[in-house]
Amino acid sequence: MTAQPTPRRHTTRIPLANAGIAVIAAHLTLLWHPWVAIAQDLPKAATRHHALSLIGKPMLEPGFAHFDWVNPAAPKGGTLRMGAIGSFDSLNPYSVQGDAPDGMGLIDDQLMISSLDEPSTQYCLVCEWVSYPEDFSSATFKLREAARFHDGKPITPEDVIFSLEAMKAAHPQFSFYYKNVVKAEKTGDHEVTFNFDSKGNRELPTIVGQLSVLPKHYWQSKGSNGEPRDLSKSTLDVPVGSGPYRVKSFETGRTIVYERVKDHWAKDLPVSLGLHNFDEISFTFFRDSIPAFESFKSGMLDSWNETSANRWYTQYEIDAVKKGMIKKEALAHKRVAGMQGFAFNLRRKQFQDRRVRQAFALAYNFEDANKSLFYSQYIRLGSFFDNSELAAKGVPQGRELEILKAFERELPPELFNTEWKNPVNPTPADFRKNLGEAAKLLQAAGWTSKAGVLTNAAGEQLTVEFLLVQPDFERIVLPYVKDLEKLGIKATTRIVDSSQYKRRLDTFDFDMIVHSVGQSHSPGNEQRNYWGSAAAAMNGSRNVIGINSDPIDRIIDQIVFAKDRDELMASTRALDRVLLWGHYMVPQWHYPNDRVAIWDRFGRPKSLPSQSPSSIMLYWWHDTEKAKAITAQKSQ
């Protein structure tokens, strides 16, 4: 299970390209503890729960005062100025149409809220309690009678039912995520029950708990254009929400300002104390990270989540840092690393042969890139579930082997007797050897070299275009391009703006991209959207690679319906191994910390949450005395 694919309330959009994984929606999962969550560890069925967890018992008991990782006495006030890359032309984050701005998740509350210090654990927010039967065939939520939208209207079961149906119709990601939820119905004055299409899926109560609750009365009224509103359409009408912030003002494509809802209905709940401390949060949009970073250094932005190893290492020797006005920190976290890499589009016929994809992997010199471009800061990714107990290790054994044996005829034979490893290039000689192996694979796949150019039997040249969304990643791709050219491959790069990039991804109009897939410690039905055959044929899905594999589909089903933690681990490791041996991506790297630079105007809790220590706009606060000191120091 990952976070619902909604706009990120607690994280901002940060460029994929320059660093470790920018996880869509903080996929909040713990890495370093050997969690063993078996069936009897789960909350008891048919009782009313204040929280749900897929890894065992929630840390906080009913009646808890507040989250441990907040300052419940944090002062309210001040402004946080953030930067974002790209643009926006819509204020509807739930539609496949248009680009919505960062921060839109701040305006809508969900049935439950994730704890940033517990992986795969949620506490009631809009709901008062949740219950489910022993067979996990449904989940019932009692709504808080005090829950209100910003216009004062109460949140009702009808709003929850509408939200599910409208979101599933609005975007393919939601239709996949809530695929197993066949119906929501009102079962009491303040009660709604979700019915599932099958039994035994332990994560479905948690999945529906992530549902954003939208106002039915607003979305079924007419918009500013006089036409009925439609959640599947883009719009610049300011929506009515129920969350801690509302849209105050915006300039399309350039800036947006959110203001704190001072009478927010949930502000005094234990799950809200110490959160949402800024009176205003603003986002300014930039074409790429270069002008955005310059704006941060000049003081126009308050914080910067650094994603570039080069910039972190070379571009902070400025007076503001030397004088302590800007604090530069690497904050340790315990998230699953997931996967980031060069992703193939299997809809392009030149990439449908696994040997071609493997040759591309052999031609990537990570060791040289890490040394020459990244100052040896990065760790190579070797799993789609890296840094977790879910990662495939060694050769398959035990239950994992049993799962894979069912597909033996459809899988590479080496998967069963060889440990998967990235190619390594400690010396130039090693890299030349790997290029030689790549050339042999390409020849075996039907590509022959004529005057240094690879062509197939039809005379077609082997080409690849890397589609990029920001210029500063081109310097990382160009060495790879040159090495591919050594094999006779015509390789090029193309940089487009964020709107065009989104459109081309939604319609799968690319050869290769830099792609990241965030993972959690409790994977589930989101894997269908990442790798499932049905998603490959649906525009706007996360299966940008275009994987269409019966073994993968069936292994995902085993993940979704795993009866206990051991079965989940075995099934996930099997999926990981099949993905790795399929060579669907050329793995890149990750960084084990969140790199943050921030003007020293803010306070923060003594203990930061393990899953998201850099979520500044969620639980940090404006410190008036620090801000005065910075102003005085800058004026000297």
Secondary structure, 3 states (H helix, E strand, C coil): CCCCCCCCCCCCCCCCCCCCCCCCCCCCCCCCCCCCCCHHHCCCCCCCECEEECCCCCCCCCCCCCCCCCCCCCCCCCEEEEEEECCCCCCCCCCCCCCCCCCHHHHCCECEEECCCCCCEEEECCEEEEECCCCCCEEEEEECCCCECCCCCECCHHHHHHHHHHHHHHCHHHHHHCCCEEEEEEEECCEEEEEECCCCCCCHHHHHHCCECCCHHHHCCECCCCCECCCCCCCCCCCCCCCCEEEEEEECCCEEEEEECCCCCCCCCCCCCCCCCCCEEEEEEECCHHHHHHHHHHCCCCEEEECCHHHHHHCCCCHHHHCCCEEEEEEECCCCCEEEEEEECCCCHHHCCHHHHHHHHHCCCHHHHHHHCCCCCCEECCCCCECCCCCCCCCCCHHHHHHHHCCHHHCCCHHHHCCCCCCCCCCHHHHHHHHHHHHHHHHHCCCEEECCEEECCCCCECEEEEEECCHHHHHHHHHHHHHHHCCCCEEEEEECCHHHHHHHHHCCCCCEEEEEECCCCCCCCHHHHHHCHHHHCCCCCCCCCCCCCHHHHHHHHHHHCCCCHHHHHHHHHHHHHHHHHHCCEEECEECCEEEEEEECCEECCCCCCCCCCCCHHHHCEECHHHHHHHHHHHHC
